[in-house]
Each structure stands twice: as C-alpha cells, then as structure tokens.
Amino acid sequence: MTIGGLAAAVVLGAVIGVLGRLLVPGRPGMPLWLLMATGVVAAFAGTGLAQVFGLTSGGWSLWETVLQIALAAAGVCLVVLLWPKRTGGRS
C-alpha cells in the first residue's frame, strides 16, 4: 500500500465512522479520534470480509460499502459500551 492509498484509507475510514455513528441512536460521548479509528478499522475489516465472501468486483462495490458502514455502526456501539463516561462536573 502506498502513502496515498494509506491516506485515502484514513479519510474513507473517517467518513465511514461518521456514517456508522449516524446509524447509532443517542449521543455517544466519544472523541473524534476514536470515531475515526473505529471507522478505519471497520473499513479495513469490511474490505477483508467482502473479499472473503466474494462481494468485491475490483472497483467500488455497494455491498462492500454497506458492510463497512454496518461494521462501523457495530464498532461505535461497542465503543459506547466500553468507553468510560465523563462525569461532567467541575470541582
């Protein structure tokens, strides 16, 4: 993978993370960097699973994108469950 491909994967992962976040109801208190990281991981995992199941055609694939967004939504749900909550109070 080239530097350009890696940069594109990070940008696409951030977009996928935001789309996954939009599918999760409520307002999870997770930082932007964690949302982006979740999206990047979901994008790579979705691509890998799409290749395993033969859903890719060499170019853009609707099913691959749907799988990536679904994995991002699942990842956001998982992070919301495991990420420590802020108390919001000041001393």
Secondary structure as the mmCIF struct_conf table of DSSP 4:
data_model
#
loop_
_struct_conf.conf_type_id
_struct_conf.id
_struct_conf.beg_label_comp_id
_struct_conf.beg_label_asym_id
_struct_conf.beg_label_seq_id
_struct_conf.end_label_comp_id
_struct_conf.end_label_asym_id
_struct_conf.end_label_seq_id
HELX_RH_AL_P HELX_RH_AL_P1 ILE A 3 LEU A 23
BEND BEND1 VAL A 24 VAL A 24
BEND BEND2 GLY A 26 GLY A 26
HELX_RH_AL_P HELX_RH_AL_P2 LEU A 32 VAL A 52
TURN_TY1_P TURN_TY1_P1 PHE A 53 GLY A 54
BEND BEND3 GLY A 58 GLY A 59
HELX_RH_AL_P HELX_RH_AL_P3 LEU A 62 LEU A 82
BEND BEND4 TRP A 83 TRP A 83
HELX_LH_PP_P HELX_LH_PP_P1 PRO A 84 ARG A 86
#
